[in-house]
Amino acid sequence: MASQVEDLTPTADRVLLRRMDTEKEMTAGGIIIPDNAQETGDAAEVVAIGPGAPTEGKPGERDPMDVAIGDTVLINKYAGTEIEAGGLTYLVVKEKDILARVE
């Protein structure tokens, strides 16, 4: 399976995500709220996926992943671990932290 981030390959049922850009918020008075004061968005793009969790009771088999590279997904707000690679920030989450796929 090809990944857009060649240095990073998630393990088991983990998924590598890139958060979707959010628009800059501005108050009614015209003050722009800095990025670090805004809440992070819940939408992200799937950049890489692991091979799936091992299937219980079936050695050598893995459960298939429900997402694919390029999917847009909604995630739990505080899910995952942020990592930096190649000057970009990514988020690694378990598949169970993905709430939905955006069609």
Stockholm file with secondary structure:
# STOCKHOLM 1.0

chainA/1-103         MASQVEDLTPTADRVLLRRMDTEKEMTAGGIIIPDNAQETGDAAEVVAIGPGAPTEGKPGERDPMDVAIGDTVLINKYAGTEIEAGGLTYLVVKEKDILARVE
#=GR chainA/1-103 SS CCCSSTTCCCCTTEEEEEECCCCCCBCTTSCBCCGGGSCCCSEEEEEEECSCCBCTTSTTCBCCCSCCTTCEEEECTTCSEEEEETTEEEEEEEGGGEEEEEC
#=GC SS_cons         CCCSSTTCCCCTTEEEEEECCCCCCBCTTSCBCCGGGSCCCSEEEEEEECSCCBCTTSTTCBCCCSCCTTCEEEECTTCSEEEEETTEEEEEEEGGGEEEEEC
//
